[in-house]
Amino acid sequence: MLPKNTRLTRRDNVSRPITIRKYPLFSLRISRSVRGLASHSKVAVQVPSRQIKTAVGRNLVKRQARTVTKELIPSLPQGLILVFVFNKEAKTATFDTIKRLITDAIHEISI
């Protein structure tokens, strides 16, 4: 599980996405925190039931994505909000593929 200060909650004020980037397994919505740069970067993982029908499949993808993002959150600039929205190809992807794509996406942002 992600540390509480890096999880996106319903009470967090989120502005409209600055950019939406498409990757083979997910789309990444990037926005800034309304509270400014003083807050930690936050991450949310969404797996729509329209894309992956079974709860087991959705939970597997969420667990894999959270494991990868947990390691990479310290490298993010402060005040960013990232929302990963996975598609149906993520169900058959290996952990290494998910890890590589998320790592590449986060390094792209950090530059």
N, C-alpha and C positions, 0 to 999 in steps of 0.2 A: 504494500500500500504506500502511496505517496505521503510524505509528511503533510500535516494539516495546513501549514502555511503556504504550501505550493499547490493545493487542490483548489479548483475553481468551484465556488458555491453559488447558490441562487442569490445570496445577499450581495455578492460582489457586483459593483457597478462596472459594466462593460460597455465600451463604446462600439459603434459599428465596426466591422472588420476593416482593417487598413488594406490588407491584401488577402486573396484566397489563392493558394497555390495547389495545383493538381499533381499528384504522384500516382504511380500505378496501383497502389493499394489503398490510398487515402487522399483526402483533400485536407489541406491545412489552412485554417482560418487564423489570421494573426491580427490582434488588436492591442491597443494600449489600455492600461488601467486608468480609470478616471481619477484615482487617487494620486496618480503621478509616479515619478520614479522612485519614491521612497518605499514602495511596496515590493514584495518579492514577485518574481515571475510565477505565473500560475499555468497549470496544464489541465485540460479535460480530454477525456477519450470517449467518443461516441461510436456505437456500433448499432445502426438502425435495424430493427426487426424486419424491415422490408428487404434488407440486403442479406442478412444471415438469419434464417428462420428459427433455429433452435437456441435456447438459452445457453446450452453447453458451448456452442460455437462462439456466441457473442462473448461469453465470459472468458474463454480461452484467448481470444484476440485482445480483450481489454487487459488481461493479466500480462500478456507478452508486451504490449505497448507500455504499460505502466512500469514494468521492470526496466525497460530501455530508457524511458524518460527520467526515471528516478536518478540514474547515473549521470544524465546529461544536464539536469536543471542548473547545477552550479555554474555551468559555462554560458548560460543565457544572460543577456542584459536585463537589468532590473526593470520592472513595470510592464513586461510583456505578458500577454494572455494568448496561449496557444490552444486551439481546439482541433484535435485530430478526429476526422469523420471517416471511418473505414467503409470500404465497399465489399462486395461479395467475394472478390478475389483474395481477400485477406484470410478467409477461412482455410484455404488450401495452401497458403504460403507457409514457409518454414520460419522458425524463430530467427534464424540468421538473416533471412531476406527482410523481415520486418525491422530487425535491428539495423541493418545497413541503410535502409531507406529513411528511417527516423533519424539516424545519426547524420546522414547527408543533409537532410532537411534542416536540422538544428544547426549544423556547422555553416550552412548557407546563410542562416539568419544572423549568426554570431559575427560574421565577417563585416 
